[in-house]
Amino acid sequence: MAYCISDDCISCGACMPECPVAAISSGDSKYIIDDNICIECGVCASVCPVGAPQPK
């Protein structure tokens, strides 16, 4: 399953440059993951300081 970013996101941007397929972008109040691009690698979750990226 693709990852999604929960409301715990603090918009720090740590995840975006780490995504190997550029599936993460800045949303209105938090970052978002395009589930059509996400390869479920979990790198975003491993670098997030608040654990916002979670498997759907």
mmCIF file as gemmi writes it, N, C-alpha and C atoms, coordinates in Angstrom:
data_model
loop_
_atom_site.group_PDB
_atom_site.id
_atom_site.type_symbol
_atom_site.label_atom_id
_atom_site.label_alt_id
_atom_site.label_comp_id
_atom_site.label_asym_id
_atom_site.label_entity_id
_atom_site.label_seq_id
_atom_site.pdbx_PDB_ins_code
_atom_site.Cartn_x
_atom_site.Cartn_y
_atom_site.Cartn_z
_atom_site.occupancy
_atom_site.B_iso_or_equiv
_atom_site.pdbx_formal_charge
_atom_site.auth_seq_id
_atom_site.auth_asym_id
_atom_site.pdbx_PDB_model_num
ATOM 1 N N . MET Axp A 1 ? 0.833 -1.187 0 1 0 ? 1 A 1
ATOM 2 C CA . MET Axp A 1 ? 0 0 0 1 0 ? 1 A 1
ATOM 3 C C . MET Axp A 1 ? 0.874 1.246 0 1 0 ? 1 A 1
ATOM 4 N N . ALA Axp A 2 ? 0.429 2.249 -0.686 1 0 ? 2 A 1
ATOM 5 C CA . ALA Axp A 2 ? 1.148 3.522 -0.725 1 0 ? 2 A 1
ATOM 6 C C . ALA Axp A 2 ? 1.102 4.185 0.648 1 0 ? 2 A 1
ATOM 7 N N . TYR Axp A 3 ? 2.03 5.067 0.879 1 0 ? 3 A 1
ATOM 8 C CA . TYR Axp A 3 ? 2.043 5.826 2.12 1 0 ? 3 A 1
ATOM 9 C C . TYR Axp A 3 ? 1.172 7.072 1.978 1 0 ? 3 A 1
ATOM 10 N N . CYS Axp A 4 ? 0.691 7.569 3.091 1 0 ? 4 A 1
ATOM 11 C CA . CYS Axp A 4 ? -0.01 8.854 3.13 1 0 ? 4 A 1
ATOM 12 C C . CYS Axp A 4 ? 0.521 9.604 4.342 1 0 ? 4 A 1
ATOM 13 N N . ILE Axp A 5 ? 0.359 10.904 4.337 1 0 ? 5 A 1
ATOM 14 C CA . ILE Axp A 5 ? 0.879 11.723 5.428 1 0 ? 5 A 1
ATOM 15 C C . ILE Axp A 5 ? -0.279 12.142 6.323 1 0 ? 5 A 1
ATOM 16 N N . SER Axp A 6 ? -0.148 11.82 7.596 1 0 ? 6 A 1
ATOM 17 C CA . SER Axp A 6 ? -1.207 12.105 8.563 1 0 ? 6 A 1
ATOM 18 C C . SER Axp A 6 ? -1.226 13.59 8.948 1 0 ? 6 A 1
ATOM 19 N N . ASP Axp A 7 ? -2.231 13.961 9.699 1 0 ? 7 A 1
ATOM 20 C CA . ASP Axp A 7 ? -2.362 15.337 10.181 1 0 ? 7 A 1
ATOM 21 C C . ASP Axp A 7 ? -1.281 15.703 11.193 1 0 ? 7 A 1
ATOM 22 N N . ASP Axp A 8 ? -0.464 14.731 11.601 1 0 ? 8 A 1
ATOM 23 C CA . ASP Axp A 8 ? 0.654 15.008 12.515 1 0 ? 8 A 1
ATOM 24 C C . ASP Axp A 8 ? 1.774 15.772 11.819 1 0 ? 8 A 1
ATOM 25 N N . CYS Axp A 9 ? 1.718 15.874 10.486 1 0 ? 9 A 1
ATOM 26 C CA . CYS Axp A 9 ? 2.748 16.548 9.702 1 0 ? 9 A 1
ATOM 27 C C . CYS Axp A 9 ? 2.96 17.98 10.189 1 0 ? 9 A 1
ATOM 28 N N . ILE Axp A 10 ? 4.23 18.345 10.388 1 0 ? 10 A 1
ATOM 29 C CA . ILE Axp A 10 ? 4.569 19.705 10.827 1 0 ? 10 A 1
ATOM 30 C C . ILE Axp A 10 ? 5.169 20.527 9.685 1 0 ? 10 A 1
ATOM 31 N N . SER Axp A 11 ? 5.057 20.021 8.469 1 0 ? 11 A 1
ATOM 32 C CA . SER Axp A 11 ? 5.539 20.702 7.255 1 0 ? 11 A 1
ATOM 33 C C . SER Axp A 11 ? 7.003 21.105 7.33 1 0 ? 11 A 1
ATOM 34 N N . CYS Axp A 12 ? 7.829 20.221 7.879 1 0 ? 12 A 1
ATOM 35 C CA . CYS Axp A 12 ? 9.254 20.523 7.995 1 0 ? 12 A 1
ATOM 36 C C . CYS Axp A 12 ? 9.99 20.296 6.67 1 0 ? 12 A 1
ATOM 37 N N . GLY Axp A 13 ? 9.434 19.439 5.81 1 0 ? 13 A 1
ATOM 38 C CA . GLY Axp A 13 ? 10.046 19.191 4.516 1 0 ? 13 A 1
ATOM 39 C C . GLY Axp A 13 ? 11.135 18.14 4.508 1 0 ? 13 A 1
ATOM 40 N N . ALA Axp A 14 ? 11.367 17.459 5.605 1 0 ? 14 A 1
ATOM 41 C CA . ALA Axp A 14 ? 12.436 16.46 5.663 1 0 ? 14 A 1
ATOM 42 C C . ALA Axp A 14 ? 12.207 15.304 4.69 1 0 ? 14 A 1
ATOM 43 N N . CYS Axp A 15 ? 10.961 14.97 4.456 1 0 ? 15 A 1
ATOM 44 C CA . CYS Axp A 15 ? 10.641 13.808 3.625 1 0 ? 15 A 1
ATOM 45 C C . CYS Axp A 15 ? 10.797 14.051 2.126 1 0 ? 15 A 1
ATOM 46 N N . MET Axp A 16 ? 10.455 15.228 1.673 1 0 ? 16 A 1
ATOM 47 C CA . MET Axp A 16 ? 10.376 15.481 0.235 1 0 ? 16 A 1
ATOM 48 C C . MET Axp A 16 ? 11.678 15.201 -0.519 1 0 ? 16 A 1
ATOM 49 N N . PRO Axp A 17 ? 12.824 15.711 -0.086 1 0 ? 17 A 1
ATOM 50 C CA . PRO Axp A 17 ? 14.051 15.442 -0.863 1 0 ? 17 A 1
ATOM 51 C C . PRO Axp A 17 ? 14.523 13.989 -0.77 1 0 ? 17 A 1
ATOM 52 N N . GLU Axp A 18 ? 14.029 13.245 0.201 1 0 ? 18 A 1
ATOM 53 C CA . GLU Axp A 18 ? 14.454 11.857 0.383 1 0 ? 18 A 1
ATOM 54 C C . GLU Axp A 18 ? 13.672 10.873 -0.475 1 0 ? 18 A 1
ATOM 55 N N . CYS Axp A 19 ? 12.522 11.27 -0.995 1 0 ? 19 A 1
ATOM 56 C CA . CYS Axp A 19 ? 11.684 10.364 -1.794 1 0 ? 19 A 1
ATOM 57 C C . CYS Axp A 19 ? 12.377 10.047 -3.119 1 0 ? 19 A 1
ATOM 58 N N . PRO Axp A 20 ? 12.666 8.764 -3.384 1 0 ? 20 A 1
ATOM 59 C CA . PRO Axp A 20 ? 13.404 8.412 -4.602 1 0 ? 20 A 1
ATOM 60 C C . PRO Axp A 20 ? 12.601 8.573 -5.888 1 0 ? 20 A 1
ATOM 61 N N . VAL Axp A 21 ? 11.283 8.708 -5.788 1 0 ? 21 A 1
ATOM 62 C CA . VAL Axp A 21 ? 10.452 8.831 -6.995 1 0 ? 21 A 1
ATOM 63 C C . VAL Axp A 21 ? 9.692 10.159 -7.047 1 0 ? 21 A 1
ATOM 64 N N . ALA Axp A 22 ? 10.043 11.098 -6.193 1 0 ? 22 A 1
ATOM 65 C CA . ALA Axp A 22 ? 9.434 12.436 -6.157 1 0 ? 22 A 1
ATOM 66 C C . ALA Axp A 22 ? 7.908 12.382 -6.045 1 0 ? 22 A 1
ATOM 67 N N . ALA Axp A 23 ? 7.419 11.526 -5.14 1 0 ? 23 A 1
ATOM 68 C CA . ALA Axp A 23 ? 5.981 11.378 -4.943 1 0 ? 23 A 1
ATOM 69 C C . ALA Axp A 23 ? 5.427 12.359 -3.915 1 0 ? 23 A 1
ATOM 70 N N . ILE Axp A 24 ? 6.296 13.105 -3.246 1 0 ? 24 A 1
ATOM 71 C CA . ILE Axp A 24 ? 5.871 13.997 -2.168 1 0 ? 24 A 1
ATOM 72 C C . ILE Axp A 24 ? 5.905 15.445 -2.637 1 0 ? 24 A 1
ATOM 73 N N . SER Axp A 25 ? 4.837 16.164 -2.311 1 0 ? 25 A 1
ATOM 74 C CA . SER Axp A 25 ? 4.782 17.589 -2.641 1 0 ? 25 A 1
ATOM 75 C C . SER Axp A 25 ? 4.162 18.352 -1.483 1 0 ? 25 A 1
ATOM 76 N N . SER Axp A 26 ? 4.332 19.647 -1.509 1 0 ? 26 A 1
ATOM 77 C CA . SER Axp A 26 ? 3.803 20.5 -0.458 1 0 ? 26 A 1
ATOM 78 C C . SER Axp A 26 ? 2.326 20.766 -0.698 1 0 ? 26 A 1
ATOM 79 N N . GLY Axp A 27 ? 1.515 20.498 0.308 1 0 ? 27 A 1
ATOM 80 C CA . GLY Axp A 27 ? 0.088 20.772 0.235 1 0 ? 27 A 1
ATOM 81 C C . GLY Axp A 27 ? -0.246 22.056 0.97 1 0 ? 27 A 1
ATOM 82 N N . ASP Axp A 28 ? -1.519 22.314 1.169 1 0 ? 28 A 1
ATOM 83 C CA . ASP Axp A 28 ? -1.937 23.541 1.851 1 0 ? 28 A 1
ATOM 84 C C . ASP Axp A 28 ? -1.495 23.581 3.308 1 0 ? 28 A 1
ATOM 85 N N . SER Axp A 29 ? -1.755 22.504 4.049 1 0 ? 29 A 1
ATOM 86 C CA . SER Axp A 29 ? -1.422 22.513 5.472 1 0 ? 29 A 1
ATOM 87 C C . SER Axp A 29 ? -0.435 21.419 5.86 1 0 ? 29 A 1
ATOM 88 N N . LYS Axp A 30 ? -0.118 20.533 4.93 1 0 ? 30 A 1
ATOM 89 C CA . LYS Axp A 30 ? 0.834 19.46 5.189 1 0 ? 30 A 1
ATOM 90 C C . LYS Axp A 30 ? 1.344 18.941 3.849 1 0 ? 30 A 1
ATOM 91 N N . TYR Axp A 31 ? 2.383 18.132 3.893 1 0 ? 31 A 1
ATOM 92 C CA . TYR Axp A 31 ? 2.893 17.515 2.677 1 0 ? 31 A 1
ATOM 93 C C . TYR Axp A 31 ? 1.951 16.389 2.257 1 0 ? 31 A 1
ATOM 94 N N . ILE Axp A 32 ? 1.94 16.086 0.969 1 0 ? 32 A 1
ATOM 95 C CA . ILE Axp A 32 ? 1.083 15.017 0.463 1 0 ? 32 A 1
ATOM 96 C C . ILE Axp A 32 ? 1.902 14.048 -0.382 1 0 ? 32 A 1
ATOM 97 N N . ILE Axp A 33 ? 1.444 12.804 -0.435 1 0 ? 33 A 1
ATOM 98 C CA . ILE Axp A 33 ? 2.095 11.769 -1.223 1 0 ? 33 A 1
ATOM 99 C C . ILE Axp A 33 ? 1.14 11.333 -2.32 1 0 ? 33 A 1
ATOM 100 N N . ASP Axp A 34 ? 1.623 11.345 -3.554 1 0 ? 34 A 1
ATOM 101 C CA . ASP Axp A 34 ? 0.828 10.879 -4.69 1 0 ? 34 A 1
ATOM 102 C C . ASP Axp A 34 ? 0.87 9.354 -4.686 1 0 ? 34 A 1
ATOM 103 N N . ASP Axp A 35 ? -0.257 8.743 -4.373 1 0 ? 35 A 1
ATOM 104 C CA . ASP Axp A 35 ? -0.261 7.282 -4.255 1 0 ? 35 A 1
ATOM 105 C C . ASP Axp A 35 ? -0.13 6.567 -5.59 1 0 ? 35 A 1
ATOM 106 N N . ASN Axp A 36 ? -0.214 7.295 -6.69 1 0 ? 36 A 1
ATOM 107 C CA . ASN Axp A 36 ? 0.025 6.693 -8.001 1 0 ? 36 A 1
ATOM 108 C C . ASN Axp A 36 ? 1.516 6.598 -8.314 1 0 ? 36 A 1
ATOM 109 N N . ILE Axp A 37 ? 2.318 7.351 -7.579 1 0 ? 37 A 1
ATOM 110 C CA . ILE Axp A 37 ? 3.769 7.369 -7.796 1 0 ? 37 A 1
ATOM 111 C C . ILE Axp A 37 ? 4.516 6.621 -6.686 1 0 ? 37 A 1
ATOM 112 N N . CYS Axp A 38 ? 3.999 6.66 -5.478 1 0 ? 38 A 1
ATOM 113 C CA . CYS Axp A 38 ? 4.644 6.049 -4.306 1 0 ? 38 A 1
ATOM 114 C C . CYS Axp A 38 ? 4.971 4.574 -4.559 1 0 ? 38 A 1
ATOM 115 N N . ILE Axp A 39 ? 6.214 4.202 -4.239 1 0 ? 39 A 1
ATOM 116 C CA . ILE Axp A 39 ? 6.645 2.811 -4.409 1 0 ? 39 A 1
ATOM 117 C C . ILE Axp A 39 ? 6.72 2.072 -3.071 1 0 ? 39 A 1
ATOM 118 N N . GLU Axp A 40 ? 6.191 2.687 -2.035 1 0 ? 40 A 1
ATOM 119 C CA . GLU Axp A 40 ? 6.077 2.052 -0.718 1 0 ? 40 A 1
ATOM 120 C C . GLU Axp A 40 ? 7.414 1.683 -0.097 1 0 ? 40 A 1
ATOM 121 N N . CYS Axp A 41 ? 8.435 2.491 -0.344 1 0 ? 41 A 1
ATOM 122 C CA . CYS Axp A 41 ? 9.767 2.164 0.174 1 0 ? 41 A 1
ATOM 123 C C . CYS Axp A 41 ? 9.932 2.502 1.656 1 0 ? 41 A 1
ATOM 124 N N . GLY Axp A 42 ? 9.149 3.479 2.161 1 0 ? 42 A 1
ATOM 125 C CA . GLY Axp A 42 ? 9.212 3.834 3.565 1 0 ? 42 A 1
ATOM 126 C C . GLY Axp A 42 ? 10.307 4.809 3.948 1 0 ? 42 A 1
ATOM 127 N N . VAL Axp A 43 ? 11.05 5.316 2.989 1 0 ? 43 A 1
ATOM 128 C CA . VAL Axp A 43 ? 12.127 6.258 3.295 1 0 ? 43 A 1
ATOM 129 C C . VAL Axp A 43 ? 11.553 7.513 3.966 1 0 ? 43 A 1
ATOM 130 N N . CYS Axp A 44 ? 10.426 7.981 3.483 1 0 ? 44 A 1
ATOM 131 C CA . CYS Axp A 44 ? 9.804 9.183 4.06 1 0 ? 44 A 1
ATOM 132 C C . CYS Axp A 44 ? 9.507 8.982 5.543 1 0 ? 44 A 1
ATOM 133 N N . ALA Axp A 45 ? 8.987 7.823 5.888 1 0 ? 45 A 1
ATOM 134 C CA . ALA Axp A 45 ? 8.662 7.531 7.281 1 0 ? 45 A 1
ATOM 135 C C . ALA Axp A 45 ? 9.919 7.463 8.146 1 0 ? 45 A 1
ATOM 136 N N . SER Axp A 46 ? 11.009 6.984 7.565 1 0 ? 46 A 1
ATOM 137 C CA . SER Axp A 46 ? 12.238 6.838 8.347 1 0 ? 46 A 1
ATOM 138 C C . SER Axp A 46 ? 12.911 8.175 8.657 1 0 ? 46 A 1
ATOM 139 N N . VAL Axp A 47 ? 12.657 9.219 7.861 1 0 ? 47 A 1
ATOM 140 C CA . VAL Axp A 47 ? 13.297 10.509 8.114 1 0 ? 47 A 1
ATOM 141 C C . VAL Axp A 47 ? 12.367 11.505 8.793 1 0 ? 47 A 1
ATOM 142 N N . CYS Axp A 48 ? 11.085 11.208 8.899 1 0 ? 48 A 1
ATOM 143 C CA . CYS Axp A 48 ? 10.129 12.142 9.485 1 0 ? 48 A 1
ATOM 144 C C . CYS Axp A 48 ? 10.295 12.229 11.006 1 0 ? 48 A 1
ATOM 145 N N . PRO Axp A 49 ? 10.471 13.439 11.549 1 0 ? 49 A 1
ATOM 146 C CA . PRO Axp A 49 ? 10.667 13.572 12.99 1 0 ? 49 A 1
ATOM 147 C C . PRO Axp A 49 ? 9.41 13.313 13.816 1 0 ? 49 A 1
ATOM 148 N N . VAL Axp A 50 ? 8.237 13.313 13.197 1 0 ? 50 A 1
ATOM 149 C CA . VAL Axp A 50 ? 6.994 13.088 13.952 1 0 ? 50 A 1
ATOM 150 C C . VAL Axp A 50 ? 6.238 11.85 13.484 1 0 ? 50 A 1
ATOM 151 N N . GLY Axp A 51 ? 6.805 11.08 12.562 1 0 ? 51 A 1
ATOM 152 C CA . GLY Axp A 51 ? 6.171 9.845 12.114 1 0 ? 51 A 1
ATOM 153 C C . GLY Axp A 51 ? 4.895 10.037 11.318 1 0 ? 51 A 1
ATOM 154 N N . ALA Axp A 52 ? 4.785 11.162 10.591 1 0 ? 52 A 1
ATOM 155 C CA . ALA Axp A 52 ? 3.557 11.446 9.856 1 0 ? 52 A 1
ATOM 156 C C . ALA Axp A 52 ? 3.296 10.523 8.662 1 0 ? 52 A 1
ATOM 157 N N . PRO Axp A 53 ? 4.3 10.138 7.866 1 0 ? 53 A 1
ATOM 158 C CA . PRO Axp A 53 ? 4.017 9.209 6.778 1 0 ? 53 A 1
ATOM 159 C C . PRO Axp A 53 ? 3.692 7.819 7.324 1 0 ? 53 A 1
ATOM 160 N N . GLN Axp A 54 ? 2.561 7.304 6.894 1 0 ? 54 A 1
ATOM 161 C CA . GLN Axp A 54 ? 2.108 5.986 7.347 1 0 ? 54 A 1
ATOM 162 C C . GLN Axp A 54 ? 1.575 5.203 6.158 1 0 ? 54 A 1
ATOM 163 N N . PRO Axp A 55 ? 1.692 3.855 6.185 1 0 ? 55 A 1
ATOM 164 C CA . PRO Axp A 55 ? 1.067 3.075 5.118 1 0 ? 55 A 1
ATOM 165 C C . PRO Axp A 55 ? -0.448 3.278 5.17 1 0 ? 55 A 1
ATOM 166 N N . LYS Axp A 56 ? -1.063 3.341 4.001 1 0 ? 56 A 1
ATOM 167 C CA . LYS Axp A 56 ? -2.512 3.51 3.962 1 0 ? 56 A 1
ATOM 168 C C . LYS Axp A 56 ? -3.215 2.303 4.508 1 0 ? 56 A 1
